[in-house]
């Protein structure tokens, strides 16, 4: 995948003399990033929606996570594991349940915009919370349940087998230590694309911006045709 799209030409003047940073690309060979993901990332930067904090865009359907610095530059892209249940909701009270108590239908990774950061957990030490209230975090794959074959699923070139967690997002230990941990050490913003909910409901301002751009493109095309 060509990662050049992710600079968006928005780095501040103070970065003009900085050495370019090569983004870490761990996506399977030939796997593309959707126009929705790149469009959302571009909008986040243009609208300053992350308020200068680093951010990540996660595509559950493609099983991808893209991580950006506060300057809007792509730091890394990698496959990820998501909740085994298809859905964008968070079940009430799920944060208070033990993993084994979570019904299969509620093992979802919720969609939306979340402000998170590192903090303590009851059973896993210090973790990167995406959404503390729904107990969703990003952490490296573990081998606690061999039958789930999480490492093998993560290494698979297809996204079809990447729905296996109880709702958290898993990445490879290397990507976590090299990209996730240092990027979000002081917190960040996390954008998770929906499985089924309309984009206009999950990210209304982005959807409106995209609709406006499409209307403007249509007007320009009509003016051009009359010339």
Residue, then its C-alpha position, 0 to 999 in steps of 0.5 A: x500500500x502506498x502511504x504517501x496519501x497521509x501527509x495531507x500537506x498540513x504540517x506546521x511551519x515548525x516542521x518544515x525543516x524536520x526530517x521526513x518520517x517513514x511510516x511503518x506499513x504492516x498491512x498485507x501486501x496489496x491490501x488497500x485503504x478505503x477512500x472513507x478512511x483516507x477521507x476521514x483522516x484528511x477531514x480530521x486534520x483539516x477540521x482540527x477535530x483532534x485538536x492537535x492530539x494524535x489520532x487513529x482511524x480504525x476500519x473494522x470491515x478491513x481490519x485495519x488501524x491507521x495511526x497519525x501524529x498530532x501533525x497529521x502525518x501517518x505514523x503507521x498502518x497495521x492489521x488489527x483484531x476487533x470484536x467477534x460480534x458485528x455491530x456498533x453498539x455498547x451493551x449497558x453495564x458491559x464494563x462491569x462484566x468478566x470476559x466470560x460473562x459477556x454474551x456473544x452478541x455484545x462482543x462488539x467494538x463500538x463505532x464512533x469518536x472517542x477520546x482516550x489515553x493510558x490508565x489503570x485497569x483491574x486485571x491488566x495493569x496500565x492499558x490504552x483506553x479507547x473508551x473507558x466507559x465501555x472497557x474498550x482498549x488497544x493492546x498487543x495480542x496475547x496467547x492466553x487462549x490458544x484456540x482463538x489463534x489471535x496471532x495467526x489471525x492477525x498475520x493472515x492476509x485476509x480481514x475475514x478472520x480478524x473478528x475474534x476479541x471481546x470488543x477490544x482492539x488487538x495489534x501485533x506486539x511490535x506495532x504496539x511498542x513501536x507505534x501505539x505506545x509512544x504515539x498515545x503516551x499523552x492520550x489521543x482521539x480514536x475514530x472507529x468506522x461502523x459496521x452498519x450504522x450510517x456514517x452520517x449518524x456516527x460522524x455527522x460533521x464529516x458526512x456533511x463535509x463530504x456531501x458539501x464537497x460532492x455538491x461543489x464538484x457537481x456544480x463545477x462540472x455543470x459550469x464546465x459543461x456549459x462553457 
